[in-house]
Amino acid sequence: MYILGISCYYHDGAAALIKDGQILAAAEEERFSRIKHDSSFPKQAIAFCLNFAEIAAQDLDYVIFYEKPFTKFERITLSALATVPVARGLFTDAYKTWLKNKLWVKATIASTLKIPAKKIFFGGHHLSHAASSYYTSDFKSAAILTCDGVGEWTTTALGKGQGNKLVLNREIKFPHSLGLFYSTFTQYLGFEINEGEYKVMGLAPYGQPKYVAEVEKLIRQAEDGSFRLNIDYFNFHVSEKKSFTDKFVKLFKLPPVNPKDGDQVFIKYADIAASAQKVLEEKLLVIAKALQQETGEENLCYGGGVALNGVANWRIFKEAGFKNIFIHPAAGDSGGAVGAALYLYYHILGKPRKKSFQDVFLGQQNSESSVKQFLRVNNLTAKRLSDQDLNNQVTELLAAGKVIGWVKGRFEWGPRALGARSILADPRSKKMRDLVNKKIKFREAFRPFAPVSLYEKGSQYFEIGSAIPPILEYMLAVVPVKKSWQAKLGAVTHVDGTARPQLIKKPINPAYYNLVKSFGEQTGISTLLNTSFNLKGEPIVNTNEEAYNTFMNSELDVLILENYLIKK
């Protein structure tokens, strides 16, 4: 049985294909269109999924969209009408875009794929988030938490998964949203909403939470975790251009940062970032603790865009009372494509649970023949190396301070580069962090880089204990670096002594694992600096051409295309 899941029309459009409950392929549309956070109907991602499985659209048993468009349109309409004339512009814009295409998803799917409408289903936004986390976990039962900006009406949902069934029984609705609360600070600090939230998290350690009392005025929370925003400070419900009011600005006594200023003024705003981050963590902890007490579950499955906040994730794992936590690597809206398909398969169709998720490498691979053709067409000379020779040469180059663009295997599902489309470097020196930031990634100097370490060495470098949660395999938690290793891991240790590690197991990605292991044997540190293979503002590379162009437009020293090594 083939089921295609689709998410789009807000941000991070994506498609995912499952066969008999197992994920075969999944990809974000941006990887093909080269438009960052492309929200359009994911034609190219769908085509990739079908081509990978060698099936036609007519072979699909079902197609499911990750949310209910008419319910979402109802929320937008009623919210706008409630605040007219202030929200007149929002109301007008919404009608133009929704009446043009967003409401007619079923017709778009049917006409694009040439399938009958009876094959098309609709999920729920937060059900899709919940399903993406629960059904890709190994838990037989779990408490479930989802948290994001907004779905149809829901912004936060709590529930439980048992066997093949999943139920959300408590929710918080728009405009009361922790995701939009945090995104408001993202915009106020000069970053782009739905893109810059991780920058706020990275900026926070440079400051102190001196504004917690002010931030607390924005939100009230009950003991059961439910919360309400003080809407007087927010504008996102009446405008898509400005999320905060003048009252918000007066509260913090600093003007909003001009996005053009970049990181030039960030220091004096770091205290505000630290305060917003602190309050977000505390509110999430109250919710998670209440959920644990309500359900009595040892396991937590957590999803939605807010679940990409690694600092909060680690605190939830350590402090909320759960023994285990799982977050699907594509925790945001793109992951809704996977979640919707699995929800239909397990919950609606009642199929028995099985292991649906093997690893994150669900995207497109550049075949060896495509690499050969690319080299020939571009008159590039590169010899194919054996796996061992490639490992040895790259290890030597990394140890000598060279920075490597690494393209090998199927690209990753989700926003993190995890060893298929990565930039790799020596993690030992702070100078390497500055070099990669300024000359290769061209991004803000305050943003940290992540380490990739051998799974079995994780407890040696990081304060994580012996019970390692699966979120550490996907760069989904920020943890303390052991003090004895902070100076030795200077390029990947943040200003507050933390890091967001990826702990790798050999069966998942042998070539990547062996490279880290080999570097450890040569240097005594089984860790590399790993960051996504892209330039600032661009999607992660997919094809040989994209990788080579990024290589040539930056100060990368070496490019690996499968088993071919290219130097400048």
Secondary structure by P-SEA (a helix, b strand, c coil): cbbbbbbccccccbbbbbcccccccccccccccccccccccaaaaaaaaaaaaccccccccbbbbcccaaaaaaaaaaaaaaccccaaaaaaaaaaaaaacccaaaaaaaaaaccccccbbbbcaaaaaaaaccccccccbbbbbbbccccccccbbbbcccccbbbbcccccccccaaaaaaaaaaaacccccccaaaaaaacccccccaaaaaaaacccccccccccccccccccccccccccaaaaaaaccccccccccccccccaaaaaaaaaaaaaaaaaaaaaaaaaaccccbbbbbcccccaaaaaaaaaacccccbbbbcccccccaaaaaaaaaaaccccccccccccccccccccccaaaaaaaaaaabbbbbbbcaaaaaaaaaaaaaaccccccccccccccccccccbbbbcccccaaaaaaaacccccccccbbbbbbccccccccccccccccccccccccbbbbcccccccccccccccccccbbbbbcccccaaaaaaaaaaaaacccccccccccccccccccccaaaaaaaaaaccccbbbcccccccc
